Amino acid sequence: MSYHFRQALLAMRGNVTATLATLVTMTLTLLMLGFVLLLTLNVNRTLAQLESQVEVAAFLTPGAQDSALLAQVRQLPQVREATLVTSEQVLQEMTQDSPYTRDAVALVGNPFPDTLRLRVGRVEDSRVVAQAVSQLPGVEDVEYGADYVDPTVRTLTAVRGAGYVLVGLLFLGTLFNILNAVRVAMYARRDEISVMRLLGATRGFIRMPHVIEGLLVGTLAAALAVSLLTPAYLALAGRVQQLAPVFPVARDLDTLLPLLGGVAVLGILTGLLGSLFATRRYLRELE
């Protein structure tokens, strides 16, 4: 194994340009990959927070069958929770927020209708539930904050989808870089490989230094990417938290460590698997 390790170091030193180019490219790719994953994580957290806060409110007519309507909306598959709030309960809530409401009610009566408050399993289902509930007899109006919920959901969903696509493209780009680097290294040693084959060297013996080379490059790129990504993200997250504290930006180690560890493992595995695939493929070409 020490022989193969020395040969891998010699191959890296003999192809400094290709090695450095692959190392820099992999590091930058893993950095972008890490940022996209962190962005996707925070988008998912924002959507989860939005789901916990979005509420569909159905205002009932005075003669509505409240209990029957409550049972009907609870049967909707998108509804996670449904409660009935009477007009008196709504009045109490409004009085707590605005004490002068009680004085107005003494003059004109209680203007607040009985209300069904619904929470959905996914924020994207708010519109579907609102449309379904609005068709029920005894429902006068439905409100769920369409002016801000729908645009927010569309934007966050688009960002999340674009993040997933970009992650896939970056991973393929990283793998392609490893393949090219190993191919260049094996092509530079094609004469030596031919002699080794004539002397009876096995495929595994010839491939091992290049596999170790890919593993070393992947490990170095992963270490550099994580060491740069962590402080940069924490600084950016702190700034975002100051400017927009409403966003649930992930900063706790319990959440970040698995993701950062995943980026590091992905870099190492990409270097290893890329070199394994490249050596098997290009060794056949040299033969």
N, C-alpha and C positions, 0 to 999 in steps of 0.2 A: 504493500500500500504506500509505503514511503517513496518507492520508485515512481509510482503513478502520480503522487502528489508533486514530486520534484518536476516530473515531465509537464504537469499542468502549469506549474509556475513558469517553467521555461517557455511553454507555448504562449502564455500570457505576455511574458516579457518580449518574446520574439515577434508578437503581433500587438504591440502597444497601441497603435492607432485604432485597430479594430476593437481591442478590448476596452479601451477608454470610451470609444464611441458607443459600444454596447452598454457599458456601465452608466454613462451619462444618460443615454436614452431610456434605459430601464428605470433609473432613479427618477427622471422627470415623469415617465409614464406612471410609476407607482405613486408619485406625489399627486398627479392629477387624478389617478384612480382613488386615492385616499380622500381627496377633497370631494370628489363626486359621491363617494359612499357616505361621507359625513354630511354632505348636503342632503342626500336622500334620507339619512337617519333623522335629520332635523325636520325635513318636510313631513315624514311620517309622524313625528311627535306633534307637529303643529296640527296635522289632520286629526290625530287622536284627541288633542285638546279641543279642537273645534267640534268634534263629534260629541264630546262630553258637555258642551255648552249650548249647542244648537237645540232649539226647542220649537216644535210645531204647535201653535196655539189655535185651537178651533173654538170660535165664539158661537154659542148656541142661542137659538131663539127662545123667547119666554116660555112657549108651550112644548119645548122639546122633551123627549123621553131620555133624561140624562143617563140613567143606569143602562138602558138598552144601547145607547150610542157608545158608552164606555166599553161595554162588552164587545161591540162590533169592531171598534178600532183596535182593541187588544188582539183580535184575531188576524190583523194584518201582519204578514211575515216580516215586514221591515221595522215594525214598531217594537222597541226594546222595553219601553215602560210607558204607561198611560195612567194619568190621574185626573180626577174630576175636582175642579176648584169652583166652589159656589160663588155667587155674586157677593155674599157677605165676606167670604174669605179674601176675595180680590179687593174689596173695600178696605179691609184691615191692612192688607199689604200696601195699598196706595196711601193709606193714612200714615203708616210708618214712614214712608218716603216723603210725604207732603202732608203735614198736620192740618193744613187749611182745607184739605179735601173733605173732611167731616163737616165743616161749615157749609160747603157748597152742597153736600148731600142733604143737609137739613132743609135747604131751600128747594131743590129740584128732585130729590129722591136719589136712590142708588142707580146710577146709569150703567153700571158694569154688569155684563151678562155672565151666566155660568160658562165656564171655560174648560175645555179638555186640553191638557198639556201632555204632549207626546215627545218622547225621546226615541230617536231612530238608531239602528245598529251602525249604519254608515251615514256620514254626512251627505254623501251623494244621493241618498234615498229621501232627503227632505222634500224635494219637489214632488216625487212620486207619491209620498204619503199625503202631502198637502192637496194634491189633485184628487186623490181617492177620497179623502175625508170631506172635501168640499162638495162632493156629489151626494153625501148622505142627507136624508131628510132631517130637518131640525138644526142643521149647521148653517149659520148666517154668513160667516166669513172665516177665512183661514189666513194666518200670518206665520211666516217662518224666517223673515229677514232676507227675502230673495235678492234685495239690492246689493247685499254684501256676501251672502252665503254662496250664491251661484258663481259670481266672478272669482271668489277666493278658491272654491273647489276646482274650477277649471284651470286656474293658474297653477295651483299646487299639484294637481294631477299631471298637467303637462310637464312641469319641472321634474316630477318623479319619473315619468316615462322617459324623458330625455336623458335623465341620469342613468337609468338602466341600460339604454342603448349605448350611451357613451362608455359605460363600464365594459360592455362587451367588446366594443371597438378597441378600447385601450388594451384590454387583455390580449386580443388577437395581434395588435401591433407589437406588444412586448414579446410574444411568442415568436413572431416573425423576425424580430431583431436577434433573438437568441439563435434561431436557425441560421441566419446569415453569418453571425460571428463564428459559429462552429464550422460552418462550411468553409469560410475563409481560412480558419486555422488548419483544417484537414487538407485543404488544397495546397497550402504552403508546405505541408509535410507529406505530400503525396509520394515523393521518392522514398522517403524513410518508411512510409507505410507499405510501399511495394516490397522493399527489402525485408521488412518484418514478416510479411505474408509468405515470402519465399523461404524464410527461416522457420516457418511453421507456427508463427504466433497466432493465437486464437482471436476471434472477433472481439471477445470481451476484453482481452489484454490490450488490443489496439484502441478500443473505444474508451477505456477507463480514464485516461488522462483528460480527454475532452469532456467526458461526463463530469469529472471533478472540476474542470475549468468552468463549465456552465453553472455548477453548484456554487462555486466561489463567487462568480460574478453576480448570481442571483442573491446570495447572502449579503454581499457588500452593498448592492443596490437597495435591498430591503432595509438594511441598517441605516443607510444614508437617508432614505426616504422617510422612515419613521422618526429619525432624529431631527429632521427638518420639519416634518409635518406637524408633530406634536406641539412645539412652542408656537408655530405660526397659527395653528387652529385655535389654541387657547387664547392667544392675543386677539384674534379676530372675533372669537366667541364673546370675550369680555367686552369688546367694543360694541358688538351688536346688542348685548344685554343692557348696556348703558343707554344706547340710543333707542332701543325698542324692547323694553322689559316685558312686553306682553308675549313675545315669542319664547317658547320653552326650549331654549338653546341647551344642548347637551354639553355639560362640562364635568360631570362626575366621572371618576375613574372606573366605576363599575360598568358604566356604559361604554366608555371610550376604549378601555383596555382590550376587550374582545375584538373590537373593530380594527384597532391598530395592530393587534396581534395577527388578525386575519390578513391584513395587508402585507405584513412581514412574511407570513407563511406562504402567501400567494406568490410573492417575489421569489422565494426559495424554490417552491415547487415549479414555477415557470422556468427558472434556470435549469433545474434538474430534468424535468420532462422534455423541455425544448432540446437540451443537449442529447438526451437519450434518443429522441426521434431523429434529430439531425445526423447523429453518428451512424445510426442504422441505415438511414436513407443514402447519405453521401458516401458511406463506405462501399455500398453496392455500385455507385457511379464510378468510383476510383478503380474498382475491379474490372 
